Amino acid sequence: MTTFPRSHWGYKGLFYTRMVWIVLHLFLLGFEYKVHDWNWYVLLLSCLIVGAVPQLVWLKAARPWVYPVTELLMSGVFLIYCSYLIDDYFSYLAIPAMCAAANIHTARLRIPLWIWFSVIPAIAMTVVLPLSSFHIGIIEGFFFFTLGCGMRKMMDIEWKMQQLLNENERQRKVLEQHTKQVEMITLLEERNRLSRELHDTVGHTLTSIIMGLDAVSYLITEAPDEAIQNINHLRMVSRNGLEEVRKQIHHIAPSREVESLSVQLKRLAGEFAVNTATNIEFEAMGPEVSVPLPITMTLVRCLQESLTNAKRHGRAEHIHISFAVETDRLTLAIHDNGCGMDKVKYGFGLSVMQERIEAYQGELQVKSNKNSGTIVLCHLPLNTRKVG
């Protein structure tokens, strides 16, 4: 059983249609009844009462069956009474029958009311017309009650669809909150992983330097040349440790609340260019978009791995990066002028990159030729919202 609020558009439309119907019949009775005697005043007053009482019951009744039954009794009796006074069939039952049918919530009540709304016009006609005659109005109760049932069905479907849309919107909000929680958990896990790796890296490096400096403090007076060699070695260890710390820090996805994805990628490329003395060009195409944190981390790490491979293995001096926001996907392309390779081999770095991209239904393409550089293409589906 579907119960609509009284503010439902279907209820409002039928309510005001019935009101106009009553006013129209008041005017028709004024012209149809020729003699303005006391019967005429009684008839107009009856029409007004029969029109107003069901309207009030419609608004105030707590039980859904009260209005349809009230409509049947009052409108049915008025139809017979009015037809008798004017000595002709007076079509009145159409809109009341339709409104009653649209307000019936159960099939148990619908069937007997349907029968009675269909029988009443026939009773009214037997009062004013011979039994052998036929008037089209005899089917108005049956026809308009059927029409009201159809309208009730349409309102049922529309209401259920609206409820489903509301539930979908509620589920979307819950899912969005869940996604934010997952992103926060992912970020916390990444921070924990980073803290462990920094602890191991920094701790190991600093321990080696401290122990080396302790040894140098004894050698600086006894064997200056050996002390200088140890200092040079410790300098190299310090630089390697600093570079390792920088790599670990670069693993953190920049805050998306501060920078857009294209700005994050451009900044990462600029830092790499400064640290490695590499000529890097960055090009961004398309609108700024709000991208989920996992997607942002995937693209940031793909760019980092591609830049590292271009410099370390390809010995590239020039790298061109393009980031495109297309209708249905994001595309990150990294093209270097390094030494390239005859056959692309998916080592640990490329394999991890491919797994990350495919986890989000994306695609990784690596194209390379000997002495012709390498092109890395990262495609990810775009299911985001535009910023602003």
Order of alpha helices (4+ residues) and beta strands (2+ residues): alpha-alpha-alpha-alpha-alpha-alpha-alpha-alpha-beta-beta-alpha-beta-beta-alpha-beta-beta-beta
